[in-house]
Structures are given as structure tokens and as C-alpha cells.
Amino acid sequence: MKRSVKVEIFGHEYILKAENEDSHIQRVADFVDGKMKEVSVSTNSKSVTNIAILAALNIADEYLQIKEERERVEAKARDLSRLLDTSL
């Protein structure tokens, strides 16, 4: 069942509807808020839209790097598993 959770991101309140625990939703909102604050400090832009897009790009970049690393680790694990299976 979806619940409403009030969060604040970059000075704006949002009501989010989610099935996850409130604490998880708050952690996600805090993460996005932190990324937007980082971008705000490192750029001269005052546009909330530009800051949000740059934060989204940073988050996507981090996500894709982690995803690619996980895929490499999983491929190595499969290779090692096959190697073990053939040697036993």
C-alpha cells in the first residue's frame, strides 16, 4: 500500500507516494538534496532546473559506474565458477 511521505529537497517540500519505508524515502530525498547542494556550490548557476539536471547527471554517472563495476565482478565470478566446476 502506498503511503504519502513529506520530504524537503533543495528548499522545496514534496509529498511522495511510495511503498517503501519512510526512512528509505527520506534517505533517497536526502541523497538528492545533497547532490543538488554539491552542484549548487560548484557551479555559478542559480537555476534550480539546471542544478537539478546537473545533479541528475552526476547521480546517473555514479550509478552507471557502479553498475558497470558490478557487471565486471559478476562476469569474473561466473568465470571463476566455471573454472572451479571444470577442475573438480
Biopython code that builds the backbone (N, CA, C, O; Angstrom):
import numpy as np
from Bio.PDB.StructureBuilder import StructureBuilder

atoms = [
    (1, "MET", "N", (0.837, -1.183, 0.000)),
    (1, "MET", "CA", (0.000, 0.000, 0.000)),
    (1, "MET", "C", (0.888, 1.254, 0.000)),
    (1, "MET", "O", (1.817, 1.374, 0.798)),
    (2, "LYS", "N", (0.590, 2.150, -0.881)),
    (2, "LYS", "CA", (1.387, 3.375, -0.975)),
    (2, "LYS", "C", (0.993, 4.342, 0.136)),
    (2, "LYS", "O", (-0.179, 4.515, 0.471)),
    (3, "ARG", "N", (2.031, 4.959, 0.685)),
    (3, "ARG", "CA", (1.842, 5.969, 1.715)),
    (3, "ARG", "C", (2.417, 7.282, 1.212)),
    (3, "ARG", "O", (3.273, 7.297, 0.327)),
    (4, "SER", "N", (1.947, 8.374, 1.775)),
    (4, "SER", "CA", (2.488, 9.690, 1.446)),
    (4, "SER", "C", (3.572, 10.047, 2.449)),
    (4, "SER", "O", (3.398, 9.889, 3.658)),
    (5, "VAL", "N", (4.697, 10.533, 1.928)),
    (5, "VAL", "CA", (5.823, 10.936, 2.766)),
    (5, "VAL", "C", (6.222, 12.347, 2.349)),
    (5, "VAL", "O", (6.456, 12.607, 1.169)),
    (6, "LYS", "N", (6.298, 13.253, 3.312)),
    (6, "LYS", "CA", (6.712, 14.627, 3.019)),
    (6, "LYS", "C", (8.223, 14.724, 3.169)),
    (6, "LYS", "O", (8.776, 14.347, 4.202)),
    (7, "VAL", "N", (8.892, 15.232, 2.129)),
    (7, "VAL", "CA", (10.342, 15.404, 2.151)),
    (7, "VAL", "C", (10.671, 16.821, 1.685)),
    (7, "VAL", "O", (9.849, 17.503, 1.073)),
    (8, "GLU", "N", (11.893, 17.239, 1.991)),
    (8, "GLU", "CA", (12.373, 18.530, 1.514)),
    (8, "GLU", "C", (13.623, 18.304, 0.685)),
    (8, "GLU", "O", (14.571, 17.653, 1.124)),
    (9, "ILE", "N", (13.608, 18.854, -0.522)),
    (9, "ILE", "CA", (14.757, 18.759, -1.421)),
    (9, "ILE", "C", (15.064, 20.152, -1.936)),
    (9, "ILE", "O", (14.238, 20.793, -2.586)),
    (10, "PHE", "N", (16.268, 20.602, -1.632)),
    (10, "PHE", "CA", (16.763, 21.891, -2.110)),
    (10, "PHE", "C", (15.799, 23.029, -1.768)),
    (10, "PHE", "O", (15.533, 23.907, -2.588)),
    (11, "GLY", "N", (15.286, 22.992, -0.542)),
    (11, "GLY", "CA", (14.420, 24.063, -0.062)),
    (11, "GLY", "C", (12.969, 23.973, -0.466)),
    (11, "GLY", "O", (12.191, 24.878, -0.163)),
    (12, "HIS", "N", (12.585, 22.913, -1.138)),
    (12, "HIS", "CA", (11.198, 22.744, -1.580)),
    (12, "HIS", "C", (10.619, 21.472, -0.959)),
    (12, "HIS", "O", (11.283, 20.438, -0.895)),
    (13, "GLU", "N", (9.375, 21.571, -0.507)),
    (13, "GLU", "CA", (8.712, 20.391, 0.058)),
    (13, "GLU", "C", (7.984, 19.632, -1.040)),
    (13, "GLU", "O", (7.385, 20.217, -1.942)),
    (14, "TYR", "N", (8.055, 18.311, -0.933)),
    (14, "TYR", "CA", (7.378, 17.426, -1.869)),
    (14, "TYR", "C", (6.651, 16.353, -1.073)),
    (14, "TYR", "O", (7.135, 15.902, -0.034)),
    (15, "ILE", "N", (5.501, 15.953, -1.561)),
    (15, "ILE", "CA", (4.781, 14.815, -0.999)),
    (15, "ILE", "C", (4.991, 13.667, -1.979)),
    (15, "ILE", "O", (4.551, 13.724, -3.127)),
    (16, "LEU", "N", (5.673, 12.619, -1.506)),
    (16, "LEU", "CA", (5.957, 11.462, -2.348)),
    (16, "LEU", "C", (5.074, 10.305, -1.926)),
    (16, "LEU", "O", (4.845, 10.091, -0.735)),
    (17, "LYS", "N", (4.585, 9.572, -2.884)),
    (17, "LYS", "CA", (3.807, 8.372, -2.600)),
    (17, "LYS", "C", (4.671, 7.169, -2.947)),
    (17, "LYS", "O", (5.155, 7.029, -4.070)),
    (18, "ALA", "N", (4.853, 6.305, -1.952)),
    (18, "ALA", "CA", (5.735, 5.161, -2.162)),
    (18, "ALA", "C", (5.337, 4.019, -1.249)),
    (18, "ALA", "O", (4.681, 4.211, -0.225)),
    (19, "GLU", "N", (5.752, 2.824, -1.648)),
    (19, "GLU", "CA", (5.510, 1.640, -0.837)),
    (19, "GLU", "C", (6.665, 1.361, 0.112)),
    (19, "GLU", "O", (6.520, 0.584, 1.056)),
    (20, "ASN", "N", (7.803, 1.985, -0.130)),
    (20, "ASN", "CA", (8.976, 1.772, 0.709)),
    (20, "ASN", "C", (8.768, 2.378, 2.088)),
    (20, "ASN", "O", (7.849, 3.165, 2.315)),
    (21, "GLU", "N", (9.651, 1.987, 2.999)),
    (21, "GLU", "CA", (9.639, 2.555, 4.345)),
    (21, "GLU", "C", (9.901, 4.059, 4.275)),
    (21, "GLU", "O", (10.631, 4.536, 3.406)),
    (22, "ASP", "N", (9.299, 4.786, 5.192)),
    (22, "ASP", "CA", (9.507, 6.233, 5.247)),
    (22, "ASP", "C", (10.991, 6.577, 5.352)),
    (22, "ASP", "O", (11.457, 7.529, 4.725)),
    (23, "SER", "N", (11.729, 5.804, 6.143)),
    (23, "SER", "CA", (13.154, 6.092, 6.333)),
    (23, "SER", "C", (13.929, 5.936, 5.027)),
    (23, "SER", "O", (14.878, 6.678, 4.773)),
    (24, "HIS", "N", (13.530, 4.979, 4.204)),
    (24, "HIS", "CA", (14.196, 4.800, 2.911)),
    (24, "HIS", "C", (13.903, 5.989, 1.997)),
    (24, "HIS", "O", (14.806, 6.524, 1.355)),
    (25, "ILE", "N", (12.656, 6.390, 1.946)),
    (25, "ILE", "CA", (12.277, 7.539, 1.109)),
    (25, "ILE", "C", (13.039, 8.784, 1.564)),
    (25, "ILE", "O", (13.505, 9.567, 0.736)),
    (26, "GLN", "N", (13.164, 8.966, 2.875)),
    (26, "GLN", "CA", (13.881, 10.122, 3.405)),
    (26, "GLN", "C", (15.358, 10.068, 3.025)),
    (26, "GLN", "O", (15.953, 11.094, 2.695)),
    (27, "ARG", "N", (15.956, 8.861, 3.070)),
    (27, "ARG", "CA", (17.365, 8.721, 2.677)),
    (27, "ARG", "C", (17.554, 9.080, 1.214)),
    (27, "ARG", "O", (18.529, 9.741, 0.858)),
    (28, "VAL", "N", (16.630, 8.650, 0.364)),
    (28, "VAL", "CA", (16.705, 8.977, -1.067)),
    (28, "VAL", "C", (16.594, 10.489, -1.257)),
    (28, "VAL", "O", (17.376, 11.081, -2.001)),
    (29, "ALA", "N", (15.638, 11.105, -0.594)),
    (29, "ALA", "CA", (15.454, 12.555, -0.712)),
    (29, "ALA", "C", (16.686, 13.291, -0.193)),
    (29, "ALA", "O", (17.122, 14.272, -0.796)),
    (30, "ASP", "N", (17.249, 12.824, 0.918)),
    (30, "ASP", "CA", (18.452, 13.452, 1.464)),
    (30, "ASP", "C", (19.630, 13.318, 0.503)),
    (30, "ASP", "O", (20.444, 14.233, 0.380)),
    (31, "PHE", "N", (19.718, 12.176, -0.174)),
    (31, "PHE", "CA", (20.793, 11.960, -1.144)),
    (31, "PHE", "C", (20.664, 12.957, -2.301)),
    (31, "PHE", "O", (21.641, 13.602, -2.684)),
    (32, "VAL", "N", (19.466, 13.076, -2.845)),
    (32, "VAL", "CA", (19.230, 14.009, -3.956)),
    (32, "VAL", "C", (19.483, 15.441, -3.491)),
    (32, "VAL", "O", (20.111, 16.223, -4.205)),
    (33, "ASP", "N", (19.000, 15.786, -2.307)),
    (33, "ASP", "CA", (19.223, 17.118, -1.755)),
    (33, "ASP", "C", (20.721, 17.406, -1.642)),
    (33, "ASP", "O", (21.180, 18.489, -2.002)),
    (34, "GLY", "N", (21.471, 16.436, -1.143)),
    (34, "GLY", "CA", (22.922, 16.607, -1.009)),
    (34, "GLY", "C", (23.602, 16.814, -2.349)),
    (34, "GLY", "O", (24.482, 17.665, -2.482)),
    (35, "LYS", "N", (23.192, 16.028, -3.349)),
    (35, "LYS", "CA", (23.784, 16.181, -4.684)),
    (35, "LYS", "C", (23.473, 17.564, -5.257)),
    (35, "LYS", "O", (24.335, 18.198, -5.866)),
    (36, "MET", "N", (22.246, 18.021, -5.059)),
    (36, "MET", "CA", (21.894, 19.342, -5.579)),
    (36, "MET", "C", (22.694, 20.431, -4.869)),
    (36, "MET", "O", (23.112, 21.403, -5.498)),
    (37, "LYS", "N", (22.905, 20.275, -3.576)),
    (37, "LYS", "CA", (23.708, 21.261, -2.836)),
    (37, "LYS", "C", (25.157, 21.241, -3.306)),
    (37, "LYS", "O", (25.778, 22.295, -3.437)),
    (38, "GLU", "N", (25.705, 20.047, -3.564)),
    (38, "GLU", "CA", (27.079, 19.946, -4.094)),
    (38, "GLU", "C", (27.197, 20.691, -5.420)),
    (38, "GLU", "O", (28.133, 21.463, -5.629)),
    (39, "VAL", "N", (26.231, 20.449, -6.319)),
    (39, "VAL", "CA", (26.251, 21.099, -7.635)),
    (39, "VAL", "C", (26.103, 22.601, -7.469)),
    (39, "VAL", "O", (26.787, 23.371, -8.144)),
    (40, "SER", "N", (25.228, 23.019, -6.591)),
    (40, "SER", "CA", (24.989, 24.437, -6.366)),
    (40, "SER", "C", (26.262, 25.154, -5.931)),
    (40, "SER", "O", (26.527, 26.275, -6.364)),
    (41, "VAL", "N", (27.044, 24.507, -5.080)),
    (41, "VAL", "CA", (28.288, 25.098, -4.593)),
    (41, "VAL", "C", (29.344, 25.141, -5.699)),
    (41, "VAL", "O", (30.129, 26.085, -5.778)),
    (42, "SER", "N", (29.358, 24.118, -6.550)),
    (42, "SER", "CA", (30.425, 24.020, -7.552)),
    (42, "SER", "C", (30.090, 24.708, -8.876)),
    (42, "SER", "O", (30.906, 24.694, -9.797)),
    (43, "THR", "N", (28.924, 25.299, -8.984)),
    (43, "THR", "CA", (28.552, 25.976, -10.222)),
    (43, "THR", "C", (28.032, 27.371, -9.899)),
    (43, "THR", "O", (27.629, 27.648, -8.769)),
    (44, "ASN", "N", (28.044, 28.226, -10.877)),
    (44, "ASN", "CA", (27.529, 29.583, -10.683)),
    (44, "ASN", "C", (26.040, 29.684, -10.987)),
    (44, "ASN", "O", (25.442, 30.749, -10.831)),
    (45, "SER", "N", (25.444, 28.586, -11.418)),
    (45, "SER", "CA", (24.043, 28.616, -11.813)),
    (45, "SER", "C", (23.128, 28.844, -10.616)),
    (45, "SER", "O", (23.321, 28.260, -9.549)),
    (46, "LYS", "N", (22.155, 29.678, -10.803)),
    (46, "LYS", "CA", (21.127, 29.915, -9.790)),
    (46, "LYS", "C", (19.826, 29.234, -10.194)),
    (46, "LYS", "O", (18.861, 29.232, -9.430)),
    (47, "SER", "N", (19.797, 28.663, -11.379)),
    (47, "SER", "CA", (18.604, 27.998, -11.883)),
    (47, "SER", "C", (18.431, 26.637, -11.209)),
    (47, "SER", "O", (19.294, 25.766, -11.315)),
    (48, "VAL", "N", (17.320, 26.469, -10.524)),
    (48, "VAL", "CA", (17.042, 25.201, -9.862)),
    (48, "VAL", "C", (16.954, 24.079, -10.900)),
    (48, "VAL", "O", (17.375, 22.951, -10.641)),
    (49, "THR", "N", (16.412, 24.390, -12.060)),
    (49, "THR", "CA", (16.309, 23.381, -13.117)),
    (49, "THR", "C", (17.694, 22.924, -13.559)),
    (49, "THR", "O", (17.937, 21.724, -13.683)),
    (50, "ASN", "N", (18.606, 23.865, -13.799)),
    (50, "ASN", "CA", (19.967, 23.492, -14.204)),
    (50, "ASN", "C", (20.663, 22.692, -13.110)),
    (50, "ASN", "O", (21.342, 21.706, -13.397)),
    (51, "ILE", "N", (20.499, 23.107, -11.866)),
    (51, "ILE", "CA", (21.112, 22.399, -10.746)),
    (51, "ILE", "C", (20.549, 20.982, -10.652)),
    (51, "ILE", "O", (21.293, 20.028, -10.425)),
    (52, "ALA", "N", (19.244, 20.849, -10.825)),
    (52, "ALA", "CA", (18.612, 19.524, -10.763)),
    (52, "ALA", "C", (19.106, 18.622, -11.891)),
    (52, "ALA", "O", (19.355, 17.436, -11.674)),
    (53, "ILE", "N", (19.247, 19.173, -13.086)),
    (53, "ILE", "CA", (19.721, 18.373, -14.224)),
    (53, "ILE", "C", (21.171, 17.956, -14.008)),
    (53, "ILE", "O", (21.529, 16.805, -14.260)),
    (54, "LEU", "N", (22.005, 18.881, -13.546)),
    (54, "LEU", "CA", (23.407, 18.529, -13.290)),
    (54, "LEU", "C", (23.515, 17.488, -12.167)),
    (54, "LEU", "O", (24.336, 16.574, -12.242)),
    (55, "ALA", "N", (22.696, 17.628, -11.142)),
    (55, "ALA", "CA", (22.691, 16.632, -10.062)),
    (55, "ALA", "C", (22.241, 15.277, -10.594)),
    (55, "ALA", "O", (22.818, 14.247, -10.245)),
    (56, "ALA", "N", (21.209, 15.276, -11.439)),
    (56, "ALA", "CA", (20.732, 14.023, -12.029)),
    (56, "ALA", "C", (21.819, 13.373, -12.884)),
    (56, "ALA", "O", (21.981, 12.153, -12.860)),
    (57, "LEU", "N", (22.558, 14.177, -13.632)),
    (57, "LEU", "CA", (23.656, 13.648, -14.446)),
    (57, "LEU", "C", (24.751, 13.053, -13.561)),
    (57, "LEU", "O", (25.296, 11.995, -13.878)),
    (58, "ASN", "N", (25.075, 13.721, -12.462)),
    (58, "ASN", "CA", (26.072, 13.190, -11.534)),
    (58, "ASN", "C", (25.610, 11.876, -10.920)),
    (58, "ASN", "O", (26.389, 10.929, -10.815)),
    (59, "ILE", "N", (24.344, 11.817, -10.514)),
    (59, "ILE", "CA", (23.798, 10.595, -9.934)),
    (59, "ILE", "C", (23.804, 9.467, -10.967)),
    (59, "ILE", "O", (24.174, 8.336, -10.651)),
    (60, "ALA", "N", (23.395, 9.775, -12.200)),
    (60, "ALA", "CA", (23.386, 8.770, -13.256)),
    (60, "ALA", "C", (24.790, 8.266, -13.554)),
    (60, "ALA", "O", (24.988, 7.070, -13.772)),
    (61, "ASP", "N", (25.763, 9.164, -13.566)),
    (61, "ASP", "CA", (27.154, 8.773, -13.804)),
    (61, "ASP", "C", (27.640, 7.821, -12.718)),
    (61, "ASP", "O", (28.235, 6.785, -13.016)),
    (62, "GLU", "N", (27.387, 8.168, -11.462)),
    (62, "GLU", "CA", (27.785, 7.288, -10.354)),
    (62, "GLU", "C", (27.100, 5.928, -10.466)),
    (62, "GLU", "O", (27.736, 4.888, -10.292)),
    (63, "TYR", "N", (25.813, 5.945, -10.756)),
    (63, "TYR", "CA", (25.054, 4.703, -10.889)),
    (63, "TYR", "C", (25.628, 3.812, -11.992)),
    (63, "TYR", "O", (25.835, 2.616, -11.786)),
    (64, "LEU", "N", (25.881, 4.395, -13.150)),
    (64, "LEU", "CA", (26.393, 3.608, -14.274)),
    (64, "LEU", "C", (27.789, 3.063, -14.001)),
    (64, "LEU", "O", (28.102, 1.941, -14.399)),
    (65, "GLN", "N", (28.629, 3.843, -13.327)),
    (65, "GLN", "CA", (29.957, 3.342, -12.968)),
    (65, "GLN", "C", (29.840, 2.141, -12.017)),
    (65, "GLN", "O", (30.534, 1.138, -12.187)),
    (66, "ILE", "N", (28.967, 2.251, -11.029)),
    (66, "ILE", "CA", (28.768, 1.145, -10.079)),
    (66, "ILE", "C", (28.171, -0.064, -10.791)),
    (66, "ILE", "O", (28.579, -1.198, -10.539)),
    (67, "LYS", "N", (27.210, 0.173, -11.677)),
    (67, "LYS", "CA", (26.579, -0.922, -12.427)),
    (67, "LYS", "C", (27.601, -1.649, -13.298)),
    (67, "LYS", "O", (27.621, -2.879, -13.347)),
    (68, "GLU", "N", (28.452, -0.879, -13.988)),
    (68, "GLU", "CA", (29.470, -1.493, -14.844)),
    (68, "GLU", "C", (30.474, -2.294, -14.011)),
    (68, "GLU", "O", (30.884, -3.382, -14.415)),
    (69, "GLU", "N", (30.866, -1.767, -12.864)),
    (69, "GLU", "CA", (31.788, -2.499, -11.987)),
    (69, "GLU", "C", (31.136, -3.785, -11.483)),
    (69, "GLU", "O", (31.783, -4.830, -11.427)),
    (70, "ARG", "N", (29.876, -3.709, -11.123)),
    (70, "ARG", "CA", (29.161, -4.912, -10.665)),
    (70, "ARG", "C", (29.101, -5.964, -11.777)),
    (70, "ARG", "O", (29.286, -7.154, -11.523)),
    (71, "GLU", "N", (28.845, -5.521, -12.996)),
    (71, "GLU", "CA", (28.800, -6.455, -14.123)),
    (71, "GLU", "C", (30.156, -7.110, -14.346)),
    (71, "GLU", "O", (30.227, -8.301, -14.649)),
    (72, "ARG", "N", (31.243, -6.334, -14.198)),
    (72, "ARG", "CA", (32.591, -6.913, -14.331)),
    (72, "ARG", "C", (32.850, -7.942, -13.243)),
    (72, "ARG", "O", (33.393, -9.012, -13.516)),
    (73, "VAL", "N", (32.467, -7.626, -12.017)),
    (73, "VAL", "CA", (32.668, -8.553, -10.900)),
    (73, "VAL", "C", (31.833, -9.817, -11.108)),
    (73, "VAL", "O", (32.315, -10.924, -10.867)),
    (74, "GLU", "N", (30.599, -9.660, -11.549)),
    (74, "GLU", "CA", (29.747, -10.828, -11.794)),
    (74, "GLU", "C", (30.321, -11.706, -12.906)),
    (74, "GLU", "O", (30.273, -12.933, -12.814)),
    (75, "ALA", "N", (30.862, -11.085, -13.955)),
    (75, "ALA", "CA", (31.463, -11.854, -15.045)),
    (75, "ALA", "C", (32.683, -12.625, -14.544)),
    (75, "ALA", "O", (32.874, -13.785, -14.908)),
    (76, "LYS", "N", (33.505, -11.991, -13.716)),
    (76, "LYS", "CA", (34.663, -12.684, -13.139)),
    (76, "LYS", "C", (34.221, -13.832, -12.249)),
    (76, "LYS", "O", (34.827, -14.903, -12.260)),
    (77, "ALA", "N", (33.163, -13.610, -11.477)),
    (77, "ALA", "CA", (32.652, -14.661, -10.595)),
    (77, "ALA", "C", (32.140, -15.848, -11.421)),
    (77, "ALA", "O", (32.373, -17.000, -11.055)),
    (78, "ARG", "N", (31.451, -15.576, -12.522)),
    (78, "ARG", "CA", (30.989, -16.662, -13.402)),
    (78, "ARG", "C", (32.171, -17.421, -13.983)),
    (78, "ARG", "O", (32.165, -18.651, -14.024)),
    (79, "ASP", "N", (33.194, -16.683, -14.435)),
    (79, "ASP", "CA", (34.383, -17.321, -14.995)),
    (79, "ASP", "C", (35.067, -18.202, -13.958)),
    (79, "ASP", "O", (35.462, -19.328, -14.261)),
    (80, "LEU", "N", (35.207, -17.698, -12.739)),
    (80, "LEU", "CA", (35.832, -18.480, -11.672)),
    (80, "LEU", "C", (34.996, -19.709, -11.320)),
    (80, "LEU", "O", (35.537, -20.782, -11.053)),
    (81, "SER", "N", (33.691, -19.545, -11.321)),
    (81, "SER", "CA", (32.803, -20.669, -11.021)),
    (81, "SER", "C", (32.951, -21.759, -12.088)),
    (81, "SER", "O", (33.027, -22.945, -11.767)),
    (82, "ARG", "N", (32.993, -21.345, -13.365)),
    (82, "ARG", "CA", (33.185, -22.320, -14.448)),
    (82, "ARG", "C", (34.529, -23.027, -14.316)),
    (82, "ARG", "O", (34.627, -24.238, -14.509)),
    (83, "LEU", "N", (35.563, -22.254, -13.983)),
    (83, "LEU", "CA", (36.899, -22.811, -13.817)),
    (83, "LEU", "C", (36.907, -23.836, -12.685)),
    (83, "LEU", "O", (37.496, -24.909, -12.816)),
    (84, "LEU", "N", (36.260, -23.507, -11.594)),
    (84, "LEU", "CA", (36.178, -24.447, -10.471)),
    (84, "LEU", "C", (35.401, -25.707, -10.852)),
    (84, "LEU", "O", (35.795, -26.821, -10.506)),
    (85, "ASP", "N", (34.287, -25.513, -11.574)),
    (85, "ASP", "CA", (33.490, -26.662, -11.999)),
    (85, "ASP", "C", (34.281, -27.613, -12.903)),
    (85, "ASP", "O", (34.158, -28.833, -12.794)),
    (86, "THR", "N", (35.090, -27.039, -13.795)),
    (86, "THR", "CA", (35.853, -27.899, -14.698)),
    (86, "THR", "C", (37.029, -28.573, -14.008)),
    (86, "THR", "O", (37.472, -29.634, -14.447)),
    (87, "SER", "N", (37.549, -27.970, -12.922)),
    (87, "SER", "CA", (38.682, -28.588, -12.243)),
    (87, "SER", "C", (38.268, -29.602, -11.189)),
    (87, "SER", "O", (39.111, -30.349, -10.693)),
    (88, "LEU", "N", (37.013, -29.644, -10.841)),
    (88, "LEU", "CA", (36.584, -30.609, -9.827)),
    (88, "LEU", "C", (36.155, -31.878, -10.438)),
    (88, "LEU", "O", (35.761, -32.804, -9.728)),
]
sb = StructureBuilder()
sb.init_structure("model")
sb.init_model(0)
sb.init_chain("A")
sb.init_seg("    ")
for serial, (resi, resn, name, xyz) in enumerate(atoms, 1):
    if name == "N":
        sb.init_residue(resn, " ", resi, " ")
    sb.init_atom(name, np.array(xyz, "f"), 0.0, 1.0, " ", f" {name:<3s}", serial, name[0])
structure = sb.get_structure()
